[in-house]
Amino acid sequence: MKALDNVNFSLRRGEIMALLGENGAGKSTLIKALTGVYHANSGSIWLEGQQIHPKNTAHAQQLGIGTVYQEVNLLPNMSVADNLFIGREPKRFGFIQRKEMEKRATALMASYGFSLDVREPLNRFSVAMQQIVAICRAIDLSAKVLILDEPTASLDTKEVEMLFTLMRQLRDRGVSLIFVTHFLDQVYAVSDRITVLRNGTFVGCRETASCRRLSW
């Protein structure tokens, strides 16, 4: 049995593409194939005209594909600044330059319109803000494609709009986003195109503006 069969789609530079499908449609499998968690038996992945072969999520990030999940995969007890720059902290003579790191972290968040004390532990902030920190980290790691897997599942209406504002900013800066969700109203609110999977197969892809509003 094939988890994915002949799934073929393209993602344009600077667009938000919603990925839809019922549970078991193949969305999670596709994400894992794109990020190197699963290695496909056939097919290929191309990014900016080059075929790529992600070995794992870290390698996928190096290649330009970042992923943010509903449950943020960061370090909740460490500061926002630590989470933004972990593994690449500014150092001098082998010592971390904490003030410089906090300055960079503040500037990074401010560049997307967010003002917060980056010295505070991540778990002091809402789930929405934790996801925004994860997104900013991925973008600062030079993600060209950003996959958001059910990012709004635990957010209220105000937090959803805050996240959508950031998504639109990233789109306008040329980042390509894959937005996995079950909420059709959110698809119409923020996406440019819709791709649908069913039972591991590609059903179709259409411009969101051309799709009639339906209830899921």
N, C-alpha and C positions, 0 to 999 in steps of 0.2 A: 504494500500500500504506500502510495506517495503522499507525503505531507503537503508538498507543493507540486503542481504539474502545469508546466507551460505558463508560468506567471511572468508576464513581460510588460514592463511599463517604464516610462521616462519621467524624470523630474527636472523641471526647468530651473535655471538660476533665478533666485529671488521670487519664489512662489511658495504658497502654503497649500500642500496637497493633503486632503483628508483621506485616510485609509479606513474603509468601512467593511464590515462583515460580521456575521453572527459569531458567537463562541464556536471555535473549531473551524473557522473559515480559513485559517492559515496566517492571520496577521502576526501573531507572536513568532511563528516559525519564520516568516519572511524577515522580520526584524532581526532575529538571531542569525539568519543567513547573511544579511547585510553587514552585521557587526562581528562576524567571525566566530560566534558561539557555535553555530552549526556550519559544516562545510558541505556544500551542495555536491551531489553526484554528477550533475551536469549544469550547463548554463554559465553565465558570466556576469560580472558586475563591472560597470564602466563609470569612471568619474573624471569629468573634464577631458574626455577623449582618450583616457588611459585605462586599460584593464587593470583592476586591482584584485588582490587576493587576501582579504583580512584574515589574520590568523587567530585573533581574539579581540576583545573589546578595546584593549589598550592600543593594539596595532591599528584597529579601525579608526580610533581617534587620531593617531599619527597620520593616517592617510586622509583624514578630513571628515570622518563620519562620527558624530557625537550622538549619544543617547541619554535621555532623561526619563526615568520611570516614575510611575505614580508614587512609589515609595523611594524617596531620594536616597541614593547610594553615596552618602557623604558621612562625615564624622560629627555626630550631633553634639558631643561634649567639647569640641574644639571651636575656636573662634571662626567667624565668617572669613576673616583674612586667611587663617590657616587653611580653611577648606578651599578657598579660591586658588591658593598658590602651593598647596601641599605637593612636595616632590620637585618644586622649582622655586623655592624661596630665594630671595636675593641674599647673597652672602658676601662677607668680606673677611679674609683671613680664616675662612672655614666656619665663621659664626654667622648665624642668621641675623640679618638687619631687620629687626621687627618693626621699627618705626617706618622704614622705607617700604616694607611689605604692607603695612597698614595704610600708608599713603597711597600706594598703588591700588589697593583694594577699594578704598574710598573713591578714588578717581574712576575705577572701572564701574562700580555700581552707579555713580553719578552720571556716567556717560549714557546710561539708559534711563535716567530720571529717578533713581532710587537713592534716598538719603537715609543711612542707618549707621549705627555704631559698629564698625567691623571688628571691634575688640570683643564684642559680646559673643557668648557661645551660640552656635547655630540653633540649638534646641530652644532658645528663648524666643525664636521667631515663629510665625505661623507656617503651616505647611506650604502655603502659596509662596511665601518669601523664601523658604528653603529651596523650592523648585526654581525660583528665579536665580538664586545663588548658583545652583547647579547648572542652569542654562548659561549664566555669565561665565562660569568656569569653562564650560565646553567651548563657548565662542572665543574666549581668550586663548584657548588651546588651538585656535585656527580651524574650528569646524566649518566646513563648507556646506555640509548637510547635517541637519539636526533632526533627530527622530524623537518625538514626544509621545510616549506611550501612556495613554489614559491620564494625562496630567491634571485634568479637571475633576476627576472622580470624587475627590474629597474637599472640593472648594465651594464656597458660597458664591452668589452672583457677583458681588463686588470683587472678590478675588479672581474670579474667572475673567472679568473685564480687565483687571490689572495684568493678568497673564497674556491676554489677547493683545493688549497695547504693546507689550514687549515683543510678541510674535510679529506684529506688523512692523515694528521698528527693524527687527532682524531681516524681514523680507525686503524692506526698503533699502537695506544695506547690502543686499545681494545674497543673503543666506537662503538656502532652500530648506524648507521644513516639511517633514512628514508628520501629520497630526492624526494619531490613532484615537478614536473616540466612539462612544455609543450614542452620543447626544446629537441628534440631527439639527436641533436649533443652533447649536454651536458650530456645526459644519457650515450652515448657511451664513452665520455671522462672521466667520473669519477665513474660510478657505477660498482658494481660487479655483481648484479642481477637485474632483472626487474620483477616487479609484475604489472599486468594489471587488472583494474576493468572496467566493462561495465554494465550500468544500475543497479548499486548496487550489482552486483554479481562478484565473482572471476573468471577471465578468465584463468589465468595461471601465472606461475613464471618460469623464465629461467635465466641461466647464461648469462650475457651481451655478453661475448665473443662468445657465440654460436648463437647469434641473427644476422641475416642479416640486414645490414643498410637499413632503410626505410625512406621515407619522410612522415612527419605527415600530 
